[in-house]
Amino acid sequence: MATSTKSGSKSTAGDATDQAAQKRYQRSVAGLRESVESVCVAIILALLFRGFVAEAFVIPTGSMAPTLMGAHKDLFCEECGYNFRVGASVENLDPQTYGGQMGHSQDVVAGRCPICRKQNILSLQAEANDATFSGDRILVSKFAYAIQEPKRWDVIVFKYPGNPKQNYIKRLVGLPEETLRVDRGDIYTRPLGSDVFSIARKPDYKVMPTAHIVYDSAYQATDLLEAGFPSRLQPWRLDATEPPTDSWQIEQSKEGLTATVQANDKLEWLRYFHNVLSDVQRAQLDDGGEITGSPYHSTAITDFYQYDSYVTANRGEVRGPNGFSLGYSDGVLPRGSSDNGLLRGGLHWVGDLTFEVDLETDANVKEAVLQIVEAGVHYRCTIDLTSGTATLSIDGSEPYTFDDGEKNRTATTSVLAGQSHTLRFSNIDNQLRLWVDGSSIEFDRLATFDPATYGSSFEDRPHTSSADPLDAAPVGIAVAGGTATVDGFRLYRDQYYIASRGGMKMNDYESSPSTNQIHRIMDEPQLWAETNLFSQRRIIEFELEADQFFPMGDNSPESKDARSWVSYQFPPVPDEDAYKFARSHFVPRDLLVGKALLVFWPHPWNRPVPFTPNVKRIKLIR
């Protein structure tokens, strides 16, 4: 019995040990299975998220500049300090595309500042931040268009009809079942079956995201200050041939510009003159020579893109056998360097403008007036500083009115005498708008108008006269009744869409004038009434049927978009069904990928330490 008992005890202990080991094994297997399942679920969720919710993309080219950056250079102007970017995608192009003249054989070696127009030469060897940076990394919502229809002016990602394996990103300007017209920089639409075109107006929150900087008084070029070159902001009175000395007083320094006035009951005007140095003047200044300039000299505001002002040079002239850069420490361009033909300025007059002014008034100021001139017509916002009432009006050679035949629009604002405010006034897409301290002001009715109704005397071109510079000084601010100070002024132009169906250097003109001819006309206001250039601007139209969308790039001169796809000679395709939209001027609904949401990772800086985050350029995409 004792032996039997001992044997049974041993058997029971062994069974317990085996059971414990089995349980440990089962727990181990279960834990491993749980881990594997968790990883699989995470991968599946990530794939589902990427496939159906959101995905990250890298911007390859500059077709959406300045909204989004492709491969580019990031510069700080050596004279005024303004931070701007120029394209460098050309460095990645296949040389065979351009007969071996561009592409991998090229380096971008310079770009032009949009504020002071100084040509900044890059130092590819000495300055790590002069390297070529990759494009913006953005987040795209692939679910957005599953719950709502795409909206005009959205930034969209889609499969390129010419190669559905390639993603493109553009701004959506044309919607299904309408005829789209590109006319003098603006977009017009007509529902299919209708005979009436209407201008496509941007909502308030799209005005600034689609704007391009023209001038910022906070950035004053050192060389222009030392040369005593006139400020672009000047006091002005009717019939004046030179600035009055008893009006606005201008002070310029490296820290910025300040203008102060002691006004009586008469309005005292401060006007913006687009007084940009010519290439000859800039060369004289760079060589240490003296330059002079008239305070009232001005040129037309054009669709100049600093992003497209890149200068390229043959890589053999830039880099030696050891791969290092040559000839940059002394600020001299390499031999054979060339621009893309748009370095000096844009090719099209832009009359749609927005400006901001930081205005401080004392308690005695009775009135402030903001003004934008387009095609010789004065568009005004008058603010009564005793009550805060703002009035929009149109003042021209004839009694122009808004769309409903009324002459005025009114609203109540918080702008009163004795305060400081940032005021923004815009004339975009035939609509006047006002913002106060960043908030849009709602008027009693929309301030929309149609210059086509102004009569036979109206000419849609820049104007000037001996009594009033008009489009030669298209923006101004005036006050009456007290002391006022302007210590910040910023001017922007609207997006200008070029009516072209393709080509390397696109322009609107039927007669194909040379770049030099266009620049000469834009630079000399006395030619504006004599030339037939502005009457040669073409119009192009595209019909869109159900589920067809028309995208275009913000960088209109260098965007391969729906304007030009039909003009490209595509090679034979391997699958006609997959490439059936390759020769279309639209994107079918099935090729829409999603809506661009966020620039979550712009290029990092190489200095002061590698991979320094570029936090300033993280932004929502509008």
C-alpha positions as CSV (number, residue, x, y, z in Angstrom):
1,M,0.0,0.0,0.0
2,A,2.8,2.3,0.9
3,T,4.6,1.6,-2.3
4,S,1.4,2.0,-4.3
5,T,0.7,5.3,-2.5
6,K,4.2,6.6,-3.3
7,S,3.9,5.6,-6.9
8,G,0.5,7.4,-7.2
9,S,1.9,10.5,-5.7
10,K,4.8,10.6,-8.2
11,S,2.3,10.2,-11.0
12,T,0.1,13.0,-9.7
13,A,3.1,15.3,-9.4
14,G,4.2,14.5,-12.9
15,D,0.8,15.2,-14.3
16,A,0.7,18.5,-12.5
17,T,4.1,19.4,-13.9
18,D,3.0,18.5,-17.4
19,Q,-0.2,20.5,-17.0
20,A,1.7,23.6,-15.8
21,A,4.2,23.3,-18.7
22,Q,1.3,22.9,-21.1
23,K,-0.4,25.9,-19.7
24,R,2.8,27.9,-20.1
25,Y,3.1,26.8,-23.7
26,Q,-0.5,27.6,-24.4
27,R,0.0,31.1,-22.9
28,S,3.1,31.5,-24.9
29,V,1.4,30.5,-28.1
30,A,-1.6,32.7,-27.3
31,G,0.7,35.6,-26.6
32,L,2.6,35.1,-29.8
33,R,-0.7,34.7,-31.7
34,E,-2.0,37.9,-30.1
35,S,1.1,39.7,-31.0
36,V,1.0,38.5,-34.6
37,E,-2.7,39.3,-34.8
38,S,-2.1,42.8,-33.4
39,V,0.7,43.4,-36.0
40,C,-1.5,42.1,-38.8
41,V,-4.5,44.2,-37.6
42,A,-2.2,47.2,-37.4
43,I,-0.9,46.6,-40.9
44,I,-4.4,46.0,-42.2
45,L,-5.6,49.2,-40.5
46,A,-2.6,51.1,-41.9
47,L,-3.3,49.8,-45.4
48,L,-7.0,50.6,-45.0
49,F,-6.1,54.1,-43.7
50,R,-3.7,54.7,-46.5
51,G,-6.1,53.3,-49.1
52,F,-9.3,54.8,-48.0
53,V,-8.7,57.6,-45.4
54,A,-5.4,59.5,-45.9
55,E,-2.0,59.1,-47.5
56,A,1.2,61.1,-47.6
57,F,2.6,62.4,-50.9
58,V,5.7,64.3,-51.9
59,I,5.3,67.2,-54.3
60,P,7.7,66.6,-57.2
61,T,7.4,69.8,-59.3
62,G,6.6,73.5,-58.9
63,S,3.3,73.6,-60.8
64,M,1.5,74.6,-57.5
65,A,4.0,77.2,-56.3
66,P,3.9,79.2,-54.2
67,T,1.1,77.2,-52.5
68,L,3.2,74.0,-52.6
69,M,6.9,73.5,-53.3
70,G,8.4,70.9,-55.6
71,A,12.2,70.5,-55.6
72,H,13.5,74.0,-54.9
73,K,16.0,76.3,-53.4
74,D,15.2,78.3,-50.3
75,L,16.8,81.7,-50.2
76,F,17.0,84.7,-47.9
77,C,17.6,87.8,-50.0
78,E,21.1,89.3,-49.3
79,E,19.8,92.8,-49.6
80,C,16.3,93.0,-48.0
81,G,16.2,89.7,-46.1
82,Y,13.0,88.4,-47.6
83,N,12.7,84.6,-47.5
84,F,11.6,83.2,-50.9
85,R,11.9,80.0,-52.9
86,V,12.8,79.3,-56.5
87,G,12.2,76.1,-58.5
88,A,14.9,73.4,-59.0
89,S,12.8,70.6,-60.6
90,V,14.7,71.3,-63.8
91,E,17.7,69.6,-62.2
92,N,15.8,66.3,-62.3
93,L,14.4,66.5,-65.8
94,D,15.6,64.0,-68.4
95,P,18.1,65.8,-70.7
96,Q,16.7,64.0,-73.7
97,T,13.4,65.9,-73.2
98,Y,15.2,69.2,-74.0
99,G,17.7,68.0,-76.5
100,G,20.4,67.7,-73.9
101,Q,20.2,71.4,-73.0
102,M,18.5,71.0,-69.6
103,G,17.9,68.4,-66.9
104,H,20.5,66.3,-65.2
105,S,23.2,68.4,-66.8
106,Q,22.0,71.6,-65.1
107,D,22.3,73.3,-61.7
108,V,20.1,76.1,-60.4
109,V,22.6,78.8,-59.3
110,A,20.5,81.9,-58.6
111,G,17.0,83.4,-58.2
112,R,15.4,86.8,-57.9
113,C,13.8,88.3,-54.8
114,P,10.1,89.3,-55.4
115,I,10.4,92.3,-53.1
116,C,13.5,94.2,-54.2
117,R,14.3,92.1,-57.4
118,K,17.9,91.5,-56.4
119,Q,19.4,88.5,-58.1
120,N,20.7,86.3,-55.4
121,I,23.6,84.0,-56.4
122,L,23.7,80.7,-54.6
123,S,26.9,79.4,-52.9
124,L,26.6,75.6,-53.5
125,Q,29.8,74.7,-51.7
126,A,30.0,77.1,-48.8
127,E,26.3,77.3,-47.8
128,A,24.6,74.1,-46.8
129,N,21.2,75.7,-47.0
130,D,21.7,76.5,-50.7
131,A,21.4,72.9,-51.5
132,T,18.4,71.6,-53.5
133,F,15.6,70.6,-51.2
134,S,12.9,68.0,-51.9
135,G,9.3,69.0,-52.3
136,D,6.7,69.4,-49.6
137,R,5.3,66.3,-47.9
138,I,1.6,66.6,-47.7
139,L,-1.3,64.7,-46.3
140,V,-4.2,63.9,-48.6
141,S,-7.7,62.9,-47.5
142,K,-8.9,60.1,-49.7
143,F,-12.2,60.0,-47.8
144,A,-13.2,63.6,-48.4
145,Y,-14.9,63.1,-51.7
146,A,-16.7,60.0,-50.6
147,I,-18.9,62.2,-48.3
148,Q,-19.0,65.4,-50.3
149,E,-18.6,66.7,-53.8
150,P,-15.4,68.4,-54.8
151,K,-15.6,72.1,-54.6
152,R,-14.1,74.7,-57.0
153,W,-10.7,76.0,-55.7
154,D,-10.0,72.8,-53.8
155,V,-6.4,71.5,-54.1
156,I,-6.9,68.0,-55.4
157,V,-4.7,64.9,-56.0
158,F,-5.6,62.8,-59.0
159,K,-4.3,60.1,-61.3
160,Y,-2.8,61.9,-64.4
161,P,-4.9,60.8,-67.4
162,G,-1.8,60.5,-69.5
163,N,-0.3,58.0,-67.1
164,P,-2.7,56.7,-64.5
165,K,0.2,55.3,-62.5
166,Q,1.3,58.9,-61.7
167,N,-0.3,61.2,-59.2
168,Y,-0.7,64.9,-59.9
169,I,-1.8,67.8,-57.7
170,K,-3.5,70.9,-58.9
171,R,-6.3,73.3,-58.0
172,L,-9.8,72.4,-59.1
173,V,-11.2,75.3,-61.3
174,G,-13.8,73.5,-63.5
175,L,-16.8,71.4,-62.4
176,P,-18.9,68.9,-64.2
177,E,-21.6,70.0,-66.7
178,E,-20.3,73.5,-67.4
179,T,-18.3,75.3,-70.0
180,L,-15.1,76.8,-68.6
181,R,-13.5,80.0,-70.0
182,V,-10.1,81.4,-69.3
183,D,-10.2,85.1,-70.0
184,R,-7.6,87.7,-69.0
185,G,-6.4,85.8,-66.0
186,D,-9.8,85.0,-64.6
187,I,-12.1,81.9,-64.7
188,Y,-15.6,82.2,-66.2
189,T,-18.2,79.4,-66.2
190,R,-21.4,78.8,-68.1
191,P,-23.8,75.9,-67.2
192,L,-24.2,73.6,-70.2
193,G,-27.2,74.7,-72.2
194,S,-26.9,78.4,-71.1
195,D,-25.6,81.3,-73.1
196,V,-24.3,83.4,-70.1
197,F,-20.8,83.3,-68.6
198,S,-20.3,84.4,-65.0
199,I,-17.0,85.0,-63.3
200,A,-16.0,82.3,-60.8
201,R,-15.4,84.1,-57.6
202,K,-13.1,82.8,-54.8
203,P,-14.6,82.7,-51.3
204,D,-13.1,85.0,-48.7
205,Y,-10.9,82.3,-47.2
206,K,-9.3,81.5,-50.6
207,V,-8.2,85.1,-51.4
208,M,-4.9,85.1,-49.5
209,P,-3.9,81.5,-50.2
210,T,-4.1,82.2,-53.9
211,A,-2.4,85.6,-53.6
212,H,1.2,86.3,-54.7
213,I,3.4,88.8,-52.9
214,V,4.3,92.1,-54.7
215,Y,5.7,94.2,-52.0
216,D,6.2,94.2,-48.2
217,S,7.5,97.4,-46.5
218,A,9.0,95.4,-43.7
219,Y,11.8,94.4,-46.1
220,Q,14.0,97.3,-47.2
221,A,17.0,96.6,-49.4
222,T,20.2,97.8,-48.0
223,D,21.7,98.8,-51.3
224,L,18.6,100.8,-52.3
225,L,18.7,102.6,-48.9
226,E,22.4,103.5,-49.3
227,A,21.7,104.7,-52.9
228,G,18.8,106.9,-51.7
229,F,16.5,105.2,-54.2
230,P,12.9,106.5,-53.7
231,S,10.4,104.5,-51.7
232,R,7.5,102.8,-53.5
233,L,5.1,104.5,-51.1
234,Q,4.9,108.3,-51.8
235,P,2.6,111.2,-50.8
236,W,0.4,112.3,-53.7
237,R,-2.1,115.0,-54.7
238,L,-4.1,115.5,-57.8
239,D,-2.0,117.0,-60.7
240,A,1.2,116.6,-58.6
241,T,4.4,116.0,-60.6
242,E,6.5,115.4,-57.5
243,P,5.7,114.4,-53.9
244,P,4.4,117.3,-51.7
245,T,6.6,118.1,-48.8
246,D,3.7,119.0,-46.4
247,S,1.9,115.6,-46.6
248,W,3.0,112.1,-45.6
249,Q,6.6,111.9,-44.3
250,I,8.4,108.7,-45.2
251,E,11.1,107.1,-43.0
252,Q,13.0,104.1,-44.3
253,S,15.5,101.9,-42.5
254,K,16.6,98.3,-42.5
255,E,13.9,97.7,-39.9
256,G,11.1,98.7,-42.3
257,L,9.2,101.8,-43.5
258,T,7.0,104.2,-41.6
259,A,4.8,106.9,-43.0
260,T,3.3,109.7,-40.8
261,V,0.9,112.6,-41.7
262,Q,-0.8,115.5,-40.0
263,A,-3.9,115.9,-42.1
264,N,-6.4,118.7,-42.1
265,D,-10.0,118.3,-43.3
266,K,-8.7,117.4,-46.8
267,L,-7.7,113.9,-47.7
268,E,-4.0,113.3,-47.8
269,W,-3.0,110.4,-50.1
270,L,-0.2,107.9,-49.8
271,R,0.1,105.9,-53.0
272,Y,2.0,102.8,-54.1
273,F,4.2,103.2,-57.2
274,H,5.6,100.0,-58.6
275,N,9.0,101.5,-58.9
276,V,11.1,98.4,-59.6
277,L,14.8,98.7,-60.6
278,S,15.5,97.9,-64.3
279,D,18.2,95.4,-65.1
280,V,20.4,98.3,-66.2
281,Q,20.0,100.1,-62.9
282,R,20.5,96.9,-60.9
283,A,23.8,96.2,-62.8
284,Q,25.0,99.8,-62.2
285,L,24.2,99.4,-58.5
286,D,25.9,96.0,-58.3
287,D,29.0,97.5,-59.9
288,G,29.2,100.3,-57.3
289,G,27.8,103.0,-59.6
290,E,25.2,105.6,-58.7
291,I,21.5,105.4,-59.7
292,T,18.7,107.9,-59.6
293,G,15.0,107.4,-59.8
294,S,11.9,109.5,-60.0
295,P,9.6,109.0,-57.0
296,Y,6.6,108.8,-59.3
297,H,8.1,106.4,-61.8
298,S,6.2,103.1,-62.0
299,T,5.7,100.0,-64.2
300,A,2.7,97.7,-64.5
301,I,2.2,95.0,-61.9
302,T,2.5,91.7,-63.7
303,D,2.3,88.0,-63.0
304,F,6.0,87.7,-61.9
305,Y,6.8,84.5,-60.2
306,Q,9.9,84.4,-58.0
307,Y,9.6,80.6,-58.2
308,D,10.2,80.7,-61.9
309,S,13.1,83.2,-61.7
310,Y,15.7,80.5,-61.3
311,V,19.0,80.8,-63.2
312,T,20.6,77.6,-64.5
313,A,24.1,76.8,-65.5
314,N,25.7,73.8,-67.2
315,R,26.9,71.4,-64.4
316,G,30.3,71.2,-66.0
317,E,30.7,75.0,-65.3
318,V,29.5,74.7,-61.8
319,R,31.3,71.6,-60.4
320,G,34.8,70.5,-60.7
321,P,36.1,66.9,-61.0
322,N,35.9,66.4,-57.3
323,G,32.2,67.4,-57.2
324,F,32.6,70.7,-55.4
325,S,31.1,74.0,-56.6
326,L,33.3,76.6,-58.3
327,G,33.2,80.4,-58.5
328,Y,30.5,81.2,-56.0
329,S,32.4,82.8,-53.1
330,D,32.8,86.0,-55.1
331,G,29.1,86.1,-56.2
332,V,29.8,85.6,-59.9
333,L,27.5,83.5,-62.0
334,P,29.1,80.6,-63.9
335,R,29.8,81.0,-67.6
336,G,26.8,80.2,-69.8
337,S,24.2,80.6,-67.1
338,S,20.7,81.4,-68.3
339,D,17.2,82.1,-67.1
340,N,13.9,80.7,-68.4
341,G,12.9,83.9,-70.1
342,L,10.8,85.2,-67.3
343,L,13.5,86.5,-65.0
344,R,12.9,90.2,-65.3
345,G,9.1,90.1,-64.8
346,G,5.8,88.6,-65.8
347,L,4.2,88.8,-69.2
348,H,0.7,89.8,-68.2
349,W,-0.7,92.9,-66.5
350,V,-2.6,91.9,-63.3
351,G,-5.3,94.4,-62.1
352,D,-6.8,92.2,-59.4
353,L,-5.0,93.3,-56.2
354,T,-5.2,93.0,-52.4
355,F,-3.3,95.1,-49.9
356,E,-2.9,95.3,-46.1
357,V,-2.0,98.4,-44.1
358,D,-1.2,98.7,-40.4
359,L,-2.9,102.0,-39.6
360,E,-2.8,104.0,-36.3
361,T,-4.8,107.2,-36.0
362,D,-5.3,109.8,-33.3
363,A,-8.7,110.9,-31.9
364,N,-8.9,113.7,-34.4
365,V,-8.9,111.7,-37.6
366,K,-12.3,111.8,-39.2
367,E,-12.0,109.5,-42.2
368,A,-9.8,106.9,-43.8
369,V,-10.0,105.8,-47.5
370,L,-8.6,102.6,-49.0
371,Q,-8.3,102.6,-52.8
372,I,-7.5,100.2,-55.6
373,V,-7.4,101.3,-59.3
374,E,-8.0,98.8,-62.0
375,A,-8.3,99.7,-65.7
376,G,-8.6,103.4,-64.7
377,V,-11.5,102.9,-62.4
378,H,-11.2,103.8,-58.7
379,Y,-12.6,101.2,-56.3
380,R,-12.9,102.6,-52.8
381,C,-13.6,101.7,-49.2
382,T,-14.3,104.8,-47.1
383,I,-14.4,104.4,-43.3
384,D,-16.1,107.0,-41.1
385,L,-13.8,106.9,-38.0
386,T,-16.4,108.6,-35.8
387,S,-19.0,105.8,-36.3
388,G,-17.0,102.9,-37.8
389,T,-19.3,102.8,-40.9
390,A,-17.5,101.5,-44.0
391,T,-18.8,102.3,-47.5
392,L,-17.7,100.6,-50.7
393,S,-18.1,102.6,-53.9
394,I,-16.9,102.7,-57.6
395,D,-15.6,106.0,-58.9
396,G,-14.7,106.4,-62.6
397,S,-15.2,108.7,-65.5
398,E,-18.9,107.6,-65.5
399,P,-21.2,106.8,-62.6
400,Y,-20.4,103.1,-62.3
401,T,-22.5,100.9,-60.1
402,F,-22.6,97.4,-58.5
403,D,-24.5,94.5,-60.1
404,D,-27.9,95.6,-58.7
405,G,-27.5,99.2,-60.0
406,E,-26.7,100.7,-56.6
407,K,-23.7,102.9,-56.0
408,N,-22.8,101.9,-52.5
409,R,-22.4,99.1,-50.0
410,T,-22.3,99.7,-46.2
411,A,-21.2,97.8,-43.1
412,T,-20.5,98.6,-39.5
413,T,-16.9,98.0,-38.3
414,S,-14.9,98.4,-35.1
415,V,-12.5,100.9,-36.7
416,L,-12.7,104.2,-34.8
417,A,-10.3,107.2,-34.4
418,G,-7.6,106.8,-31.8
419,Q,-7.0,103.1,-32.5
420,S,-4.6,100.8,-34.4
421,H,-5.9,98.3,-36.9
422,T,-4.7,96.1,-39.7
423,L,-7.0,96.8,-42.7
424,R,-7.1,94.6,-45.8
425,F,-8.9,95.7,-48.9
426,S,-9.2,93.6,-52.1
427,N,-10.6,93.8,-55.6
428,I,-10.5,90.2,-56.7
429,D,-12.8,88.5,-59.3
430,N,-14.9,91.7,-59.7
431,Q,-15.8,91.9,-56.0
432,L,-14.7,94.3,-53.3
433,R,-14.0,93.0,-49.8
434,L,-12.7,94.3,-46.5
435,W,-11.1,92.6,-43.5
436,V,-10.3,94.3,-40.2
437,D,-7.7,92.6,-38.0
438,G,-8.0,89.4,-40.0
439,S,-11.8,89.2,-39.8
440,S,-14.0,89.5,-42.9
441,I,-16.5,92.3,-42.8
442,E,-20.0,91.5,-44.0
443,F,-21.7,94.3,-46.0
444,D,-25.4,94.8,-46.5
445,R,-25.0,93.2,-50.0
446,L,-22.2,91.5,-51.9
447,A,-20.1,94.2,-53.6
448,T,-19.9,92.5,-57.0
449,F,-19.8,94.3,-60.3
450,D,-19.2,93.6,-64.0
451,P,-16.9,95.9,-65.9
452,A,-18.5,94.7,-69.2
453,T,-21.5,96.9,-68.3
454,Y,-19.4,100.1,-67.9
455,G,-20.0,101.2,-71.5
456,S,-18.1,101.6,-74.7
457,S,-15.6,104.1,-73.2
458,F,-14.3,101.4,-70.8
459,E,-11.0,99.7,-71.9
460,D,-9.7,96.7,-70.0
461,R,-6.1,97.7,-69.8
462,P,-3.8,99.7,-67.5
463,H,-4.4,103.4,-67.7
464,T,-2.5,106.5,-66.7
465,S,-2.8,110.3,-67.1
466,S,-1.0,113.5,-66.2
467,A,-3.4,114.3,-63.5
468,D,-3.7,110.9,-61.9
469,P,-1.2,108.0,-62.3
470,L,-4.2,105.5,-62.1
471,D,-2.9,102.0,-62.7
472,A,0.7,103.3,-62.4
473,A,-0.1,103.8,-58.7
474,P,-2.9,101.4,-58.3
475,V,-3.1,101.3,-54.5
476,G,-3.5,104.1,-52.0
477,I,-4.6,105.1,-48.5
478,A,-5.8,108.6,-47.4
479,V,-6.8,110.1,-44.1
480,A,-8.4,113.4,-43.1
481,G,-8.6,115.4,-39.9
482,G,-5.7,114.3,-37.7
483,T,-2.5,112.4,-37.3
484,A,-2.0,109.0,-38.7
485,T,0.8,106.5,-39.0
486,V,1.4,103.6,-41.4
487,D,4.0,101.2,-40.1
488,G,3.3,98.2,-42.3
489,F,2.2,97.8,-45.9
490,R,1.8,94.6,-47.9
491,L,0.6,94.3,-51.5
492,Y,-0.5,91.1,-53.3
493,R,-1.7,90.3,-56.7
494,D,-4.3,87.6,-57.6
495,Q,-3.6,84.4,-59.4
496,Y,-3.5,84.9,-63.2
497,Y,-4.5,82.0,-65.3
498,I,-2.9,82.1,-68.8
499,A,-5.2,81.4,-71.7
500,S,-2.8,79.0,-73.4
501,R,-3.1,75.4,-74.6
502,G,0.5,74.5,-74.0
503,G,4.1,75.4,-74.8
504,M,7.3,75.9,-72.8
505,K,6.7,79.7,-72.3
506,M,3.0,80.4,-72.2
507,N,1.4,83.7,-72.8
508,D,-2.0,85.1,-73.6
509,Y,-1.2,86.9,-76.9
510,E,-2.3,85.8,-80.3
511,S,0.5,87.6,-82.1
512,S,3.3,85.9,-80.0
513,P,5.3,89.1,-79.3
514,S,8.8,88.6,-77.9
515,T,9.5,88.7,-74.2
516,N,11.5,91.9,-74.6
517,Q,8.6,93.6,-76.4
518,I,6.2,92.7,-73.7
519,H,8.5,93.9,-70.9
520,R,9.1,97.2,-72.7
521,I,5.4,97.9,-72.9
522,M,4.8,96.9,-69.2
523,D,7.7,99.1,-68.1
524,E,6.6,102.3,-70.0
525,P,3.2,103.6,-69.0
526,Q,3.1,106.1,-71.9
527,L,2.8,103.0,-74.2
528,W,-0.3,101.6,-72.5
529,A,-2.7,103.6,-74.6
530,E,-0.8,103.2,-77.8
531,T,-0.1,99.5,-77.9
532,N,-2.5,96.8,-79.2
533,L,-0.9,94.2,-76.9
534,F,-3.8,94.2,-74.5
535,S,-6.4,93.7,-77.2
536,Q,-4.6,90.6,-78.4
537,R,-5.3,88.6,-75.3
538,R,-6.9,85.3,-76.3
539,I,-9.8,83.4,-74.7
540,I,-9.9,79.6,-74.4
541,E,-12.9,77.4,-73.5
542,F,-13.4,73.8,-72.5
543,E,-16.7,71.9,-72.2
544,L,-17.1,69.6,-69.2
545,E,-19.7,66.8,-69.1
546,A,-21.0,64.8,-66.1
547,D,-18.2,63.5,-63.8
548,Q,-15.5,65.6,-65.6
549,F,-13.2,68.0,-63.6
550,F,-10.8,70.6,-64.8
551,P,-7.6,71.2,-62.7
552,M,-5.0,73.9,-63.2
553,G,-1.8,74.8,-61.4
554,D,-1.2,77.9,-59.3
555,N,2.1,78.4,-61.1
556,S,0.3,79.0,-64.4
557,P,3.3,79.6,-66.7
558,E,5.0,76.3,-65.7
559,S,2.0,74.0,-65.0
560,K,1.3,71.0,-67.2
561,D,-2.4,70.9,-66.6
562,A,-5.8,70.4,-68.2
563,R,-5.2,73.3,-70.6
564,S,-2.5,71.5,-72.4
565,W,-3.0,67.7,-72.1
566,V,-4.7,67.4,-75.4
567,S,-1.8,69.2,-77.2
568,Y,0.7,66.5,-76.1
569,Q,1.6,63.7,-78.5
570,F,1.4,60.7,-76.2
571,P,3.2,57.5,-77.4
572,P,1.2,54.3,-78.0
573,V,-0.2,53.0,-74.7
574,P,0.0,49.4,-73.5
575,D,-3.6,49.3,-72.3
576,E,-6.2,51.4,-74.1
577,D,-8.7,50.9,-71.4
578,A,-6.4,52.1,-68.7
579,Y,-5.2,55.1,-70.7
580,K,-8.5,55.9,-72.4
581,F,-8.5,59.5,-70.9
582,A,-4.9,60.3,-71.9
583,R,-6.0,62.7,-74.7
584,S,-8.7,64.4,-72.7
585,H,-8.8,67.9,-71.3
586,F,-10.4,66.8,-68.0
587,V,-10.0,64.4,-65.1
588,P,-12.8,61.8,-64.8
589,R,-14.3,61.2,-61.4
590,D,-12.8,57.7,-61.2
591,L,-9.2,59.2,-61.3
592,L,-9.8,61.5,-58.3
593,V,-7.6,60.4,-55.4
594,G,-8.5,63.0,-52.7
595,K,-8.2,66.5,-51.2
596,A,-4.9,67.9,-50.1
597,L,-5.1,68.8,-46.4
598,L,-1.8,69.7,-44.8
599,V,1.9,70.3,-45.4
600,F,3.1,68.2,-42.5
601,W,6.8,68.1,-43.4
602,P,8.4,70.9,-45.5
603,H,12.1,70.5,-46.1
604,P,14.3,70.7,-43.0
605,W,17.2,73.1,-42.8
606,N,20.8,71.8,-43.1
607,R,22.0,74.5,-40.7
608,P,22.5,75.3,-37.9
609,V,22.3,71.5,-37.5
610,P,21.2,68.9,-40.1
611,F,17.4,68.2,-40.1
612,T,16.4,71.4,-38.3
613,P,12.6,71.5,-38.6
614,N,11.2,74.1,-40.9
615,V,8.2,74.8,-38.6
616,K,7.1,78.1,-40.3
617,R,6.0,76.3,-43.4
618,I,3.9,73.6,-41.8
619,K,0.4,74.7,-42.8
620,L,-3.1,73.8,-43.8
621,I,-3.6,73.7,-47.6
622,R,-6.1,76.2,-48.8
